[in-house]
Amino acid sequence: MRYRLFSIALLLLSGRLLAQHSTFGVVAGTVQDSTGKPLEFVTLLLVQPTDSTRPSTNENPSRFVKGAISDSRGAYAFERIQPGTYRVSASLLGYQTVYSAPFTLEAGQTAQQLPALVIREQARQLTNVTVRAQKPFIEQRIDKTVLNVENSIVASGGTALEVLEKAPGVVVDLQSERISMRGRENVLVMLDGKPTYLSTADVLELLRNTPSNTVETIELITNPSARYDAAGTAGIINIRLKRNKAAQPLNGNLNLGAGYGRFAKYNAALTLNARPRQWSLFGNYAFDQRNYWSVATIDRRLTTTEQPTLIQQDNYRPIQNTNHTYRLGADYAFSKRTTLGFLLNGIRTDGKSQGGTTSAIYQANVLTATQRTENDIKRFIGRLAGNVNFRHQFDSTRRGGQGRELMVDVDYSDATFQPVEQFETRYLDPRQTETGPRSLQRLNTTSKALIRAAKADYVHPFDKRTTLETGWKSSYVTLSNDLLAEIKLAERGQTVPWQVDSSRTNQFEYREWIHAAYVTGRRTWVAWTLQVGLRAEQTHTEARSLTTNSTVERTYLNLFPSVFLTRTVGDKHEFQYAFSRRIDRPNYQYLNPFIRVFDPYAYQQGNPYLKPQYTDAFQVAYSYKQETTVSVGYNRTHDVIVDINEQNDQTGVTRITFINLSKQTNISLNLSAPLRFTRWWSSRNAASVFHNAYRAQVAGTPLNYSRLSANLTSNHTFVFGHGLTAELNATYNSPYVYSQNQMQSFGQVSVGLQKSLWQKRATLRFNWNDLLQTQRFYGKVQFQNMDFRFATYSETRVARLTFTYNFGNRDVKGASNRRTVSEDEQRRMN
């Protein structure tokens, strides 16, 4: 687990601790419907409103204290509650939200039993109408899975990250900041076919700030061919942004949306397209303001000290992000066979949060000390990418209609990350009295990444059955990270100058050159198709610490073969056998050797000597009617890159670093099938069952973790007629292992309703994501001398309303899609 979790811990402030000899109280009660029947899965929130005589609203803000879910008896309980005046709210889908009367938990009172909360049902009625087919949200093909985001009701008004969390076989672990597919780590995430060159944490941040209304499709490719970059040992997730059909003279759409969980969210987007004569012009702008919260708790047990020690960390962080995304492009057709195109896209994010963390230290079950850290964080993210592309189709009249094609792309991308963080820590005794000066920290970081890439692809069909593809790609990436860390110790109200913290101030640079060439041949017989490819990549890297004046260089050449054999039996059955070899180079930030402190008990340090990891992937797949697919995969990875935890027994401080494990094996069974229950109710269901096994030596101790896990996805579509449709999406992830981490199960259920208006020129959508608020991450690490448990969750249960209006001529030829060349490089940036 990457201890970015502990960076959250630095940012969040949870409840206060009682003075020594005081006791925490328990607030308990039950919830039932109007007939007196106990209700299960009701969400209960314990809050402290500013005015306790009125319910919590925007005009009467409240402070969230704790949450709970009622059990089968309708019972709930909030534990470890300090004295104060509170209210309890109860909410459940289909019922009215209610609040309890205000009550007071007195000092020394150990328990407070509340009267039963009664919530009343809200009746809704639907009518029968005509059935109409539509493109499904999840589309399964034998070589990949496609999420048609623009057709999804539950995805409307959300973010690209929330859509990805609903993808079959994909696990987005916000606790460890990881993305896996079919149980395999190190997925290559692309935007419009281009690597992002971002770390996984930064990819998650980018997707979290990308409105789903700007996304057209998400492609999940588990076994890519030689034409794709060899990076991404678990496969490729390609996110394609929208580009509407071009009209003459003009068309487009306007999108307006709002949402609410605990905080409000707003978004708006405008897309314009035109095709004057030989030109195809298009543009898109989207605004998104997203306010949300995040909570994390960590219990760390130290048994190697003189007395058993428990460190409890409770965190709360409200976050506000304002995002601007834009996309401009033009194509000029010199002739029917020759096109020159230009593309410019960018994103700007301004974020801020004020929160903190409370760390309570217990020895022999007695509170001995408390540390409280408050923070003020501002973050700027800017990314600008440009692309020039050329496409020419040669005369095909002499080849039976099979034409040759040449495509050339040139990319340039500039990304900047500028967080400014300030922390103030107070040290308290058991009576909550300050024991010394406060510790203040100020961190100013500037990270920049420049990506230059170019590629050319040539397709040469010899006849209708035989095709040869070849291509070349070169990329040059430079990254810089400049961190200025300052500290000071001061009594409250005292003015003390800042001093540079040389142990953390850091300047790091990274340069990478990759040159690649590939060739792929494809031959079709009556019932067989064989595709064989070979890709060669020459890599040279330089990781340099200006602070320590040290440089680590690597140069290596790799070959990546791929084989795909497809057998068609009749018009319903298709079999495919596939093999490919892939690579994952270390994330740039993993190589930075300097220290990043998360809290007084955890810090992260990079490893400049990390090596790439290599995966051999085998897959056998079967498809029935191009709808139902079954596949079995076996993947063997060498020099697996993982983050590990190392604990200092004397101080209790944990160091997180990155190493290469000897090997990991992954075996998976995957099934995807559509079901039609009635004329108006259909579903697409997917299951991925996989077994992960880690075999390595970590600091002289064998790491032999393995587990059978599963990912289940079910998406249901309801067509009621008269332009009214509905959608339900459910996912479940069973317990799984990653490196030293043992994670518990989690999942989500989301629903949506859509109404077409004005002869389908407008659409009104309502959706409610994570109804049961079960998208929460729980896990533990019990390895060597370490024993800690953690949990994190955020504002995932959100209701949204989205309105879309299409204008202009809709029945025109579509503009060409654009893929750029630097997708892989951008994935590993920062």
PyMOL commands that set and color helices and strands:
alter all, ss='L'
color gray80, all
select helices_A, chain A and resi 4-11+149-151+160-164+200-208+212-214+397-399+588-591
alter helices_A, ss='H'
color red, helices_A
select strands_A, chain A and resi 25-32+43-49+62-69+75-81+84-91+98-99+103-105+111-113+117-118+138-140+145-148+170-173+178-181+188-191+194-197+215-221+236-241+251-260+264-274+279-302+309-333+338-363+366-393+405-428+438-461+466-490+499-500+506-524+528-545+550-569+573-584+595-599+602-605+613-624+628-647+654-676+681-698+701-721+724-733+736-738+741-743+746-757+762-769+777-783+786-794+798-808+826-827
alter strands_A, ss='S'
color yellow, strands_A
deselect
rebuild
show_as cartoon
